[in-house]
Amino acid sequence: MDRGEKSDSHAIDITTASVARMYDWLLGGIENYEADRQACGELLKIAPSTKALALNNRSFLRRVVRILAQDYGIRQFIDHGSGLPTQDNVHEIVQRIDPQARVVYIDNDPIVLAHGRTVLEENALTTVVDEDMRDTDQIFNRPEVRRLIDCDQPIAALFVSVLHCIDDDEAATLIRQVANKLPHGSFIVICQLVSDHSHVREDATRLMQEATGGKWGRVRERQDVERYFEGLVIEDPGLTDVTHWRPDNEVVPRQHVDDWIEWGGLGRVTKT
């Protein structure tokens, strides 16, 4: 995620890997280029279960969004670092539950913006905003965000598999800034890549830094992610491998992942 000039003014760089396009390839998508596929190939050498991890993480996104809308009654969502549209996007999940639910996607990858705007062209209750996800004040002051999001009503802010793209201090600061903007009874979803294996953390971080031209933070450890939840009330079942977060049934339809996982959970914003 870059700061600075709006990405709409830039041509899509197909020679440097994009995290969004790499994720698209890992999910079986077609909106990716050779640089993305090569980077994924190198990443799979370091962490062979990465494709399974991506699929498990996408299942978590669908599950947590559905639960927030269905069980907690949330009708407003802000998806930070949303990535390329795929099957069962956030707005599709929540608008099946309530057609009046509103969703704002935040990204500044030019290919994400182009595809997102095409997909959402006829959906007046959903928009994609060209901003760096770290620019919280700017995001909340955007006219299209103010049109869709009522800051007096509970909001779900999503940070799903995106915080590892920025530095440690930036990630912690970002969550605090967003939590301060959200009203009482809102929720923040956080998960990011962690590994218990130092060689996976170091090698994957090095590869992604090089492949993306520095648009990457760090593969972290579980305790690093825990501090993002400071000040939030962590909902059951606590912080965990997201594959195990409120599975739909006892026999969890997941693929085995052992080199790294997506670690996180759901935090509630409480204010006096």
N, C-alpha and C positions, 0 to 999 in steps of 0.2 A: 504494500500500500504506500503510494508516494504522496508526499505533500507537494504544494506548489500549483503549477498551472493545471487547469482542468484537462482531464484525459481526453475529452471530446476533441481537443485541438491536436491530438497526436495520432499518427497512424499506428495501427496495431503492429507491434514488434514480434515477428514470427521467428526471429533468430535467437531470442532469449526466452527461456522457459517461464511460464506463468503458473503460479500456484493454482489459480482457478482452472486453467486448462489441463494441468496435470491431474487434478481431482476429477475433472470431466473424463479423462482417459481411464483413470482407475475405476470409475463407475461404469465404463463401457460406452461412453459418449463418443461423439464424432467431431466435436468443436475443439480440436487440438491440432498441433503442428509437430513437425519432426523434432524440434528442440524440446518440446514437452514430452514426447514419447521417449526420446533418448534419456532425458533426465529421470523419467519413471523407470526405465530399464536399469539405470545405475542405482536408483533408490531400492529397487527390488533385490539387488545384490546385497545391499546392506541389511534390509529388513524384508525378507521374502513374503511376509504375511501382510504387506501393505495394501494389496487389493482387498483382502478380506476385511482389514481394518476400515477401509473407506466405505465398504458396503454396510458394515456394522454401525458405523457412525451415522450414515444416512438413515438407517432404521431408527436410531435414537432420535434424530431430529424429527422425523415424522411422529414418533411416539410422544415425545415431550410436548410438541406443539399441540397435538390432539388432546393430550391430558390437560394442558393449560386452558384450552378452549372449552373442553367438555366438562371437566371436573372442577376447575377453578373459575370458570366463567369469564376468562380474559377475551376481550374483543379487539385489542389493539396490540400490534406486534411491530417491533423494529429489529430487523435482521441485519446485523453488522457484518460486513465482509461476506455478502450473500453468495457470491460465486455464480456460475452459469446456471440458467434454468434447466431443470431436469424433471423427472416424473415426481408428482406429489410435492410441489413447492409449498411454501408456508401458506400463501394465500389460498391455494386450492384446498388444503387441509381444513383451515379454519372457516372458509366460506361454505364448505359443505355442512358445517355445524351451524353457522349463522351467516347467511348471505350478506349481511351488513357489516361483518367484521372487516377491519382495516389493517393493511400491512404496508410498511415502508421498508424497502430494501436499500442498504447502503453499500456502495462499492465505487471504486474508481478505476477498475480495469476496463479499458475501452471495449473489449469484446463482450464483457459482461453487460456493460451499459447498452450496447447495441442490441444484443439478443434480448435483454430484459425488457427494454422499451418496446420491442416488437411483440413480445409475449403479452405485455400488459396494456397494449394500446387501447383496448376497448374495456378495460376494467377501471372504472372511476374511483374505486375504493382501494386501489393499490398503486404504488409508484416505485420507481427506482431512482435514487438520488446519487448524483456524482459528487461524492465527498470522501475524503480520507476519514476512516472511522474514528480516528483520534481527535477530530475536530468537533467535539461534542456541542459546544455553544453554537457553532455554525450550522450543524445539522438541525438542532432543535429550533433554530430561527428561520430555517428555510420555509418559504411560503407553502410549498406542497406538503411539508411535514406538519406545519401548523394547521393546514386545512384538514388533514386526516387524523392527527393525533390530539386527543383532548388530555392535557396534562393534569386535569383534575380527576381523571378516572384511571384505574389500574392499567398498567402497560407491561408487556413482556418484552424485555430486551434480550436478544439472542447473540451470543458469542460462541458459535459452534465451530470448533476446529479452525480457529482464526488467530487466537492470541499468540500462538507460536510464530506468527509472521512478524511480530514486533518485539522490541526489547523488553526485558523484565520489568524495569521501572515504568516504562510506558504502559504496559499491560495493567499493572496494579493501579496506576493513576487513572487510566481510562475507566476501569470498573468503578472507582470511587466517584469520578465525575458523573458518570451516567446514573449511578445510584442516587446522587444528590439531586438529579433532575426529575427522578421518578416519584410519583405520589405514593403514599402509604398503601400497602396491599399489592404493589407491583412485584414483578419477579424478574430475576436475571438468570439466564441459562448460560453456564460456562463449561466448556470442556476443551482440552488441548492435548497435543501429543506429549506423552511422557514415556520414559523407558527406565527399567531397572538396570539396564546394561550400559555401562559407560561408553563402550565402543560404538553402540548404536547412537547414543546421544551426540557424541563427538563427530562421528563419520557422517551421519545424516545432516547435522547442522552445517558441517563444512561443505558437503555436496550442494545443499539447497542454497547456501549463501553464494556459491560460485555459479550455479545453474540459473538462478533468478537475478543475477546482477546485484546482490545485496538486499533484495526485498524479502528478508527472512530474519527471524529473531533467533530462537533457540529451542531445541527439544529439551524439555525440562524433567524434573522429578516431581513426584506427587506432592511433596511438601511445598514446592514452589506454587502449585495451583491452589493449595489450601489457603494461602494468604489472600488470594483474590476474593475469597468469601468473607473476609473480616468485615464485621458490621452487618452481615446478612444472616437471616435465620435459615439454616439449611433444612430443606424439606426431606422427608423420608424418601429413599433409604440412605441418605447421606451421600458422601462423596465416594465414587466407585468407578470402576471400568464401566463406561456408559452402556456396554452390552448388557450389563446386569441391572441397569436402572429401570425398575418397574416393567419387566418383560411382559409381553402380551399373554404368555402362557408358561407353564412350568417347564415344558420342553422348549428351550429358547432356540429359535431358528437362526443360529449364528455360525460363523466359520471360526476356526481356531486361530487365535492370534497370540504370539508369545514374545515377539521381539520388542514391540512397543504397543501402547494402547492409547485410546482417548479416555482421559480421566477428568471427572467433574461431576456436576449435578445441578440442582435447582436451588436458588436462594431467594428468599422472600425479603422485600424491602419493608421495614417497619419504621415509622416515624411518630413522635409524640406531638 
